[in-house]
């Protein structure tokens, strides 16, 4: 399947229905959203106070994870599925600060993301960036087109932040991740983050009720134990599956341990 042109992407933008990516852009302080997205974000924030905090901590988790992979693990290739709208410190910017020759493929299926990604996700001339308009549920399509940019004989970091919640069945989600990892050599890494329902369980239950009533996008909130299943068979790095606010946080000891937020994640190596 070929990538749609920017004009095709503009034609697909529906400003009457809210988008998960655009709501997150609103929480992150961006400007690439429509009134319907703000309404959704405000409703979720009212139901679950702290959504903006979750978004900010998740973004910081991405920065720390990519920097660790580039600096400590020597990873130079990244497949970022569910990238969302561009903001500060995108994956390629963090990786290419370590090595300008790093290669990144972004994947999302929101036409607004497509338009902005192509305009803003500009690689260092020594490296490469590509953007695929595709669905996480189609690994054959994504892997086939990602191979235009990435070398699948060398280690790759598979980043899946805030995307597996859209695949609500655990077995299906685990099988999908397995299909991606099967195509990648030993020494590759998996980074996953997803929404949970353990820090503020009552608020999470109310948000799930809105979901079940069709008032917000379909997204499965999982326990940390369910998220940990995604890493079965891999070498899970310390500190394991934890709140993203606490994954290798960089504050001084005198500041104490950050509060947990309802987004847990981790990183694991394929051996």
Buried (B, 14 or more C-beta within 10 A) or exposed (E): EEBBEEEEBEEBBEEEEBBBBBBBBBBBEBEBBBEBBBEBBEBBBEBBEBBBBBBBBBBBBBBBBBBBBBBEBEBBBBBBBBBBBBBEBBBBBBBBBBBEBBBBBBBBBBBBBBBBBBEEBEBBEEBBBBBBBBBBEBBEBBBBBBEEBBEBEBBBBBBBBBBBBBBBEBEEBBEBBEEBBEBBEEBBBBBBBBBBBBBBEEBBEBBBEBBEEEBBBEBBBBEBEBBBBBBEEBEBBEEBBBBBBBBBBEEEEEEEEBEBBBBBBBBBBBE
